[in-house]
């Protein structure tokens, strides 16, 4: 028996799922064939682009870009709101179809799956199976996917990012120099904008440059993160495909009404920290990392505001999420007294693969150990067994808000 690993990635997932439903309902316009994006509320002026059509991509629209700038680039763009119930159903349908081909399927995110397949045949046979999966998804579910094939997760994921849409690509270990090393360094999984900038300053422009760079030089600039990304550049990865059959959730959030009108930045930051502690601990308990952080407030005049930010790398660190949430709050607060706070994380990915990333200017490993220790103490002795000194005598409770009230799918509470 030969083992192969496939990575199945939906092409422009949110847009494709909405477009497929509209087409099946008789809509003559396919959003995938026009300038269209899926995004948040334009009225709030804080909505961002969740997914975009190929036409918008050619016009320079980026995922995570504010809708205001999207309209500047594409004056005739069609903007449709997200439908998270639809996304969950489409994701589940794809997962169930893939499960017909393997007993080991790992949901990496709402629109990505890894699957491990054992067959008696060789490479030609697994390519045929990949085409069957791809074609069935389009025929039965109405949207297209890319399928990457290899012998490990990093290579299969890199392969699925080759030419899109509706393609099957292979990336065998002996093909790494030919197919992968000529790609720009930003194409490598786990290399974000900050890492790319540092590598470019070192004269490392391609994945091949990184694969063959001096590891001591890399470590002096990127610390232990250097070994990880160089290993990926060389096409090596021994992380297993995990069995994952839980329901995909959109995000995890928490909110609270303050016990007094919050008038100072210091008290506001404490409330954000309090909410972030519960959100981040639930995120880790569910086995996810978050790629987007959002903060919302409601003033004593019942005026609501919100901000959100897409992260370069998905994280589950309480301290890092709080840092981003606090920065977002500082951007939105106009000085009006506040009566309600909300913190939310979304764009979730399973954490076994993502948490290996070390943020360049953040000691992720150190904070991971702290978070795990705090989680363990609270799980064993109760949520009040340990708390930050900043909450002492503040009148603000650590871990404020309710648990489960702001989850998108009821099954989240059963997971915890």
TORKE-29678 format. One record per residue (C-alpha): x, y, z; residue in one letter. Coordinates in steps of 0.02 Angstrom, whole numbers. Layout:
<sites>
SITE X Y Z A;
...
</sites>
This chain:
<sites>
SITE 0 0 0 X;
SITE 63 173 -46 X;
SITE 20 325 59 X;
SITE -23 492 -21 X;
SITE -83 656 54 X;
SITE -205 770 -34 X;
SITE -245 951 6 X;
SITE -416 1007 -57 X;
SITE -440 1196 -62 X;
SITE -601 1283 -119 X;
SITE -571 1416 -251 X;
SITE -625 1584 -178 X;
SITE -733 1489 -56 X;
SITE -855 1617 13 X;
SITE -890 1692 -158 X;
SITE -902 1521 -240 X;
SITE -1026 1454 -112 X;
SITE -1140 1604 -129 X;
SITE -1125 1603 -319 X;
SITE -1163 1416 -327 X;
SITE -1321 1438 -224 X;
SITE -1379 1584 -332 X;
SITE -1349 1488 -493 X;
SITE -1443 1336 -426 X;
SITE -1588 1451 -384 X;
SITE -1596 1513 -564 X;
SITE -1494 1674 -553 X;
SITE -1426 1708 -729 X;
SITE -1276 1804 -660 X;
SITE -1131 1701 -591 X;
SITE -1037 1806 -464 X;
SITE -878 1713 -508 X;
SITE -884 1783 -684 X;
SITE -906 1968 -640 X;
SITE -820 2094 -528 X;
SITE -888 2037 -360 X;
SITE -832 2019 -180 X;
SITE -904 1951 -18 X;
SITE -885 2079 119 X;
SITE -953 2154 278 X;
SITE -1069 2301 302 X;
SITE -1025 2455 200 X;
SITE -1133 2563 313 X;
SITE -1014 2532 458 X;
SITE -866 2581 348 X;
SITE -768 2443 434 X;
SITE -812 2296 322 X;
SITE -672 2202 238 X;
SITE -660 2088 87 X;
SITE -681 1905 131 X;
SITE -671 1836 -46 X;
SITE -657 1905 -222 X;
SITE -686 1851 -402 X;
SITE -544 1828 -526 X;
SITE -591 1991 -612 X;
SITE -570 2086 -448 X;
SITE -404 1999 -419 X;
SITE -342 2061 -587 X;
SITE -394 2237 -537 X;
SITE -285 2228 -382 X;
SITE -415 2188 -248 X;
SITE -342 2096 -99 X;
SITE -424 1985 31 X;
SITE -441 2085 193 X;
SITE -449 2251 100 X;
SITE -578 2380 158 X;
SITE -731 2389 46 X;
SITE -706 2576 22 X;
SITE -543 2547 -71 X;
SITE -620 2402 -167 X;
SITE -748 2522 -241 X;
SITE -608 2639 -292 X;
SITE -523 2499 -388 X;
SITE -685 2423 -456 X;
SITE -823 2555 -468 X;
SITE -945 2427 -538 X;
SITE -908 2293 -409 X;
SITE -1051 2190 -338 X;
SITE -1036 2169 -150 X;
SITE -1134 2030 -67 X;
SITE -1146 1996 121 X;
SITE -1079 1834 196 X;
SITE -1195 1692 240 X;
SITE -1108 1590 374 X;
SITE -1245 1458 387 X;
SITE -1223 1425 201 X;
SITE -1034 1418 223 X;
SITE -1050 1289 362 X;
SITE -1167 1181 258 X;
SITE -1056 1189 104 X;
SITE -902 1148 206 X;
SITE -989 1000 287 X;
SITE -1050 935 119 X;
SITE -873 941 48 X;
SITE -803 856 204 X;
SITE -930 714 192 X;
SITE -892 687 7 X;
SITE -704 677 42 X;
SITE -737 553 182 X;
SITE -800 431 51 X;
SITE -620 413 -8 X;
SITE -528 406 159 X;
SITE -553 370 343 X;
SITE -430 508 389 X;
SITE -487 682 339 X;
SITE -427 837 430 X;
SITE -520 1000 418 X;
SITE -384 1131 412 X;
SITE -507 1275 396 X;
SITE -685 1302 336 X;
SITE -630 1287 154 X;
SITE -478 1171 165 X;
SITE -454 987 202 X;
SITE -306 869 209 X;
SITE -339 686 177 X;
SITE -225 535 188 X;
SITE -259 397 62 X;
SITE -181 223 51 X;
SITE -194 134 -118 X;
SITE -119 -18 -202 X;
SITE -80 84 -356 X;
SITE 50 218 -385 X;
SITE 54 401 -433 X;
SITE -54 384 -587 X;
SITE -191 305 -484 X;
SITE -192 440 -349 X;
SITE -201 574 -483 X;
SITE -357 488 -552 X;
SITE -434 485 -378 X;
SITE -395 670 -354 X;
SITE -483 711 -517 X;
SITE -634 610 -463 X;
SITE -645 706 -300 X;
SITE -625 873 -388 X;
SITE -752 834 -523 X;
SITE -880 763 -401 X;
SITE -870 919 -293 X;
SITE -908 1027 -443 X;
SITE -1043 912 -513 X;
SITE -1133 878 -349 X;
SITE -1098 1034 -247 X;
SITE -1078 1166 -381 X;
SITE -909 1243 -338 X;
SITE -730 1212 -392 X;
SITE -577 1161 -292 X;
SITE -392 1140 -318 X;
SITE -314 976 -262 X;
SITE -131 962 -218 X;
SITE -50 789 -210 X;
SITE 111 736 -127 X;
SITE 184 628 12 X;
SITE 172 759 152 X;
SITE 63 904 203 X;
SITE 176 1050 158 X;
SITE 204 991 -20 X;
SITE 21 948 -50 X;
SITE -31 1120 15 X;
SITE 98 1208 -92 X;
SITE 39 1108 -243 X;
SITE -142 1159 -219 X;
SITE -88 1341 -231 X;
SITE -19 1319 -406 X;
SITE -122 1380 -555 X;
SITE -307 1403 -514 X;
SITE -452 1367 -525 X;
SITE -518 1189 -542 X;
SITE -349 1103 -555 X;
SITE -255 950 -490 X;
SITE -69 975 -460 X;
SITE 69 860 -399 X;
SITE 226 909 -306 X;
SITE 335 758 -275 X;
SITE 495 775 -172 X;
SITE 607 760 -326 X;
SITE 505 899 -410 X;
SITE 537 1027 -273 X;
SITE 689 1110 -358 X;
SITE 598 1121 -524 X;
SITE 422 1170 -470 X;
SITE 446 1260 -304 X;
SITE 618 1337 -287 X;
SITE 592 1466 -425 X;
SITE 438 1538 -338 X;
SITE 454 1704 -244 X;
SITE 487 1685 -59 X;
SITE 315 1755 -12 X;
SITE 236 1602 -95 X;
SITE 303 1486 40 X;
SITE 176 1434 170 X;
SITE 210 1519 339 X;
SITE 308 1665 264 X;
SITE 213 1825 303 X;
SITE 251 2004 256 X;
SITE 371 2037 400 X;
SITE 469 1878 369 X;
SITE 473 1914 182 X;
SITE 547 2086 215 X;
SITE 685 2013 325 X;
SITE 726 1879 198 X;
SITE 732 2004 55 X;
SITE 854 2109 156 X;
SITE 964 1954 167 X;
SITE 961 1933 -21 X;
SITE 841 1786 -13 X;
SITE 714 1813 -152 X;
SITE 654 1639 -196 X;
SITE 607 1480 -104 X;
SITE 763 1400 -177 X;
SITE 871 1538 -103 X;
SITE 796 1500 68 X;
SITE 815 1311 49 X;
SITE 1001 1329 14 X;
SITE 1040 1475 132 X;
SITE 1161 1462 277 X;
SITE 1057 1411 428 X;
SITE 1169 1507 549 X;
SITE 1139 1668 453 X;
SITE 952 1635 453 X;
SITE 948 1597 639 X;
SITE 1039 1758 681 X;
SITE 894 1856 603 X;
SITE 743 1742 628 X;
SITE 793 1636 779 X;
SITE 713 1462 787 X;
SITE 585 1512 655 X;
SITE 727 1499 528 X;
SITE 737 1310 544 X;
SITE 550 1289 516 X;
SITE 536 1390 357 X;
SITE 698 1320 285 X;
SITE 633 1145 317 X;
SITE 473 1189 224 X;
SITE 574 1266 82 X;
SITE 666 1101 66 X;
SITE 498 1011 54 X;
SITE 511 920 221 X;
SITE 365 899 342 X;
SITE 322 754 457 X;
SITE 162 823 536 X;
SITE 22 694 530 X;
SITE -150 711 453 X;
SITE -268 713 601 X;
SITE -440 639 601 X;
SITE -560 786 615 X;
SITE -748 763 610 X;
SITE -809 908 713 X;
SITE -925 1043 649 X;
SITE -833 1194 579 X;
SITE -867 1353 675 X;
SITE -854 1529 610 X;
SITE -779 1609 762 X;
SITE -773 1629 950 X;
SITE -826 1788 1038 X;
SITE -875 1862 1204 X;
SITE -955 2021 1264 X;
SITE -1000 2105 1427 X;
SITE -1091 2256 1494 X;
SITE -978 2351 1611 X;
SITE -1030 2375 1792 X;
SITE -990 2561 1777 X;
SITE -973 2685 1634 X;
SITE -798 2664 1568 X;
SITE -716 2833 1542 X;
SITE -530 2794 1543 X;
SITE -420 2703 1421 X;
SITE -344 2603 1564 X;
SITE -511 2529 1618 X;
SITE -561 2497 1438 X;
SITE -400 2400 1408 X;
SITE -435 2294 1562 X;
SITE -607 2248 1497 X;
SITE -532 2200 1330 X;
SITE -401 2093 1419 X;
SITE -536 2012 1524 X;
SITE -639 1964 1372 X;
SITE -485 1910 1274 X;
SITE -435 1790 1413 X;
SITE -597 1692 1398 X;
SITE -600 1700 1207 X;
SITE -419 1642 1187 X;
SITE -436 1501 1314 X;
SITE -591 1436 1224 X;
SITE -498 1453 1059 X;
SITE -356 1344 1124 X;
SITE -476 1219 1203 X;
SITE -564 1198 1036 X;
SITE -397 1168 948 X;
SITE -400 1322 837 X;
SITE -296 1474 794 X;
SITE -375 1636 734 X;
SITE -330 1738 581 X;
SITE -442 1887 617 X;
SITE -475 1990 775 X;
SITE -623 2107 798 X;
SITE -670 2229 936 X;
SITE -835 2317 965 X;
SITE -902 2443 1090 X;
SITE -1069 2520 1134 X;
SITE -1070 2691 1215 X;
SITE -1187 2752 1352 X;
SITE -1282 2838 1210 X;
SITE -1304 2665 1131 X;
SITE -1193 2705 983 X;
SITE -1098 2550 924 X;
SITE -929 2547 839 X;
SITE -815 2407 783 X;
SITE -647 2373 705 X;
SITE -567 2213 640 X;
SITE -397 2161 577 X;
SITE -339 2013 473 X;
SITE -178 1937 541 X;
SITE -29 1882 438 X;
SITE -18 1720 538 X;
SITE -157 1634 636 X;
SITE -127 1634 825 X;
SITE -203 1572 988 X;
SITE -99 1677 1109 X;
SITE -197 1776 1239 X;
SITE -65 1912 1246 X;
SITE -50 1932 1057 X;
SITE -238 1934 1027 X;
SITE -258 2061 1167 X;
SITE -121 2167 1090 X;
SITE -213 2174 924 X;
SITE -382 2201 1008 X;
SITE -312 2345 1111 X;
SITE -239 2427 956 X;
SITE -407 2413 868 X;
SITE -495 2489 1018 X;
SITE -374 2636 1019 X;
SITE -417 2668 837 X;
SITE -605 2671 862 X;
SITE -630 2753 1033 X;
SITE -684 2934 1023 X;
SITE -683 2966 1211 X;
SITE -869 2936 1240 X;
SITE -907 2834 1398 X;
SITE -931 2649 1358 X;
SITE -1058 2527 1430 X;
SITE -1024 2369 1327 X;
SITE -870 2284 1253 X;
SITE -853 2141 1129 X;
SITE -701 2040 1074 X;
SITE -711 1913 935 X;
SITE -593 1801 836 X;
SITE -631 1715 671 X;
SITE -550 1648 513 X;
SITE -508 1492 614 X;
SITE -378 1360 571 X;
SITE -337 1201 664 X;
SITE -190 1237 777 X;
SITE -81 1084 753 X;
SITE -8 1154 593 X;
SITE -21 1342 614 X;
SITE 47 1364 789 X;
SITE 221 1312 731 X;
SITE 241 1489 663 X;
SITE 344 1605 773 X;
SITE 297 1787 754 X;
SITE 457 1881 719 X;
SITE 434 2018 848 X;
SITE 340 1913 976 X;
SITE 405 1773 1085 X;
SITE 268 1652 1037 X;
SITE 347 1499 1117 X;
SITE 365 1586 1285 X;
SITE 183 1643 1286 X;
SITE 124 1473 1227 X;
SITE 201 1395 1383 X;
SITE 121 1528 1493 X;
SITE -50 1504 1412 X;
SITE -40 1315 1431 X;
SITE 9 1329 1614 X;
SITE -132 1451 1652 X;
SITE -259 1344 1558 X;
SITE -203 1190 1655 X;
SITE -219 1276 1824 X;
SITE -391 1345 1784 X;
SITE -452 1178 1717 X;
SITE -395 1089 1875 X;
SITE -439 1216 2009 X;
SITE -569 1332 1932 X;
SITE -569 1490 1829 X;
SITE -529 1600 1979 X;
SITE -377 1499 2034 X;
SITE -256 1615 1945 X;
SITE -276 1791 1876 X;
SITE -171 1937 1819 X;
SITE -118 2062 1951 X;
SITE -185 2205 1844 X;
SITE -363 2155 1891 X;
SITE -332 2173 2079 X;
SITE -430 2318 2156 X;
SITE -489 2369 1981 X;
SITE -672 2323 2003 X;
SITE -659 2224 1840 X;
SITE -674 2035 1842 X;
SITE -549 1926 1752 X;
SITE -634 1822 1617 X;
SITE -785 1936 1600 X;
SITE -934 1895 1491 X;
SITE -1031 1736 1461 X;
SITE -973 1573 1384 X;
SITE -1060 1508 1230 X;
SITE -1180 1654 1202 X;
SITE -1082 1725 1057 X;
SITE -1031 1566 966 X;
SITE -1095 1544 791 X;
SITE -1145 1364 804 X;
SITE -1225 1280 957 X;
SITE -1109 1132 948 X;
SITE -965 1242 1004 X;
SITE -1017 1221 1185 X;
SITE -1019 1032 1167 X;
SITE -842 1038 1098 X;
SITE -784 1126 1255 X;
</sites>
